[in-house]
Amino acid sequence: MSELREYCQQIAALRDHRSVEALLLEHGHDYVEHAPFTCPARFKVLRQQCFDNAFRLARRVPSLRYVEGIALSIIPMAHAWCVDEHDRIIDLTWSRWLPLPMSTHQYFGVPIRLDVCESIRKRHNLAILHNWCGGLPLLKMEPADFLDETSA
């Protein structure tokens, strides 16, 4: 079991209601391999804006999917990244702004359909899964209505 799955189990056990961690445990994937990737021309990677960076990249490059979940660099935190058609990680935010080798990071998340991301982003802040200000809208939806399971 990955450290991030174990982390989610511990947090979910503390809650007496449906949680982001429970959703991740039920539908999440461990992402391990990083993809070689060249950032598109004129694509600006913003510091500490992983949700926006990943969303804009997935919208710009149709073969990529937006993923949101928990990632571990030094500590576990809410994070967003993209994956390619082989479920390999493309994380422009951390690859650009963190001084640690990308191989030291761990990723556990769910792929979210872009149309769902766009709808939620129109009403609330940048996060989709971790959208506490918007009342955690994915927890109110059926997984089939938001999961992007178009991987290889």
N, C-alpha and C positions, 0 to 999 in steps of 0.2 A: 504494500500500500504506500502511495506517495505521501510525503510530508504534508502536502496541501490537502489531500483527502482526509488525512488524520486531523488536521487543523479544522476542516469543515465539520467533521463528526463531533469534535469537542464543542465547537460553537453551537451547532444545531442541537446538541443535547442540553444546552443551557436554556434554550428558548422553549416557550410553551405554545408557540404558533408556527405556522409555515414561515420559512425564512429563505433568504438567498442561499445560505449554506446548504439547506435541505434540497433546494432545487439543483444546486451544483452536484450534490451527491447522487441525485437521481438521474440527471441528464448530462453531467459534465464529463469532459475528456481530459486526460493528461496529455499535454503537448510537449514533446521532447526535442524533436529535431528542428534545427533552424534552416531556413531556405536561403540560398544565395539570392540576393535581391539588389537591384539598382533602383534607387529612388527616382521617380519620374522627374523630368525636367521641370523646374520652377515649382516644385512641391516643397512648401515650407514646413519643416518639422518644428513644432512649438514645444518649448520646455514645459514640463509638468502638465501636458495636455494630451495624455494618452487616449482618452475617449474621443476627442476631436480628431487627433492625428489618425487613429485607426479607422474611424468612420469616413473621413475624407479620402483616405487611401483606398478603402474598399469600394467607395463610390467611383473613384477615378480608374481603378484597375479591376475590370469585371471578373477576372478569374480569381480574385481574392474574396475571402469571407471575413466579416467582422466577428470577433470573439471577445467576450467579456467574462471576467471571473476573478480569480485570486492568483496573484503571481508572487513569487518569493525572490527577492534580491538579497536584502539583509533581513527584512522582516516581511511577513505576508501582508499584502495590501490589495485593495480593489484595483484592477488594471484592465486595460483593453489592448488588443493587438489584432493582427490579421493572420490568416493561414492561407496557404496556397491549396491547389487541388489535391495535394498529397498530405494535407494536414501538417505541413511544416510551418514553423513560426516565422512571422515577419513582424518585428517589433522595432519600428523606427524610433520611437521615443526613448526607450532604454538603450538601444544600440548607439544612439547619438549622444545622450546626456549622462549615462552612468559610466563610471570609470572601471567597473568590474567586467571581466570577460563574460560574454553572453552565455557561454556553456555553464556558468555557475547559477543561472536563473532557473526557476521552475515555474510552470504554467499549468493551471487547471481552470477550465472554463467551458462555456457553451457558445456555439455559433448562433448568431441572431440574424434573422432576415433583415436586409437593408430597408425594405418598405416599413417594417415595424420600427426600426431605428429612426427613420425619418419622421414617422407619425409621433413618436414619443418626444423626439427632439424639438418638434414644433411647439409643444406645450410645456416642456420642463427643461431641466438642465442637461448637460452633455452626457451623463451616464445613462445607460439603458437598464441593465440589470441592477445596478447599485443606485437606482434613482430614488433615494429616500425622500427628497423634496416633492417628488411627484407621486408619493404613496406606493412605491415599488410596484409599478403597473404590471410587470411580467408575472408577479405572484398571483395576479387576478386573472391571468389568461391561461388557456390550455396550451401545454407545450407544443403541440402540433401547429398552433397558430403563430408561434414566434421562432421556433428552432429552424435553423438553416442546415439541413442534413444533406447537402449536395456534394459531400466529399467523395473522393475516389473509392 
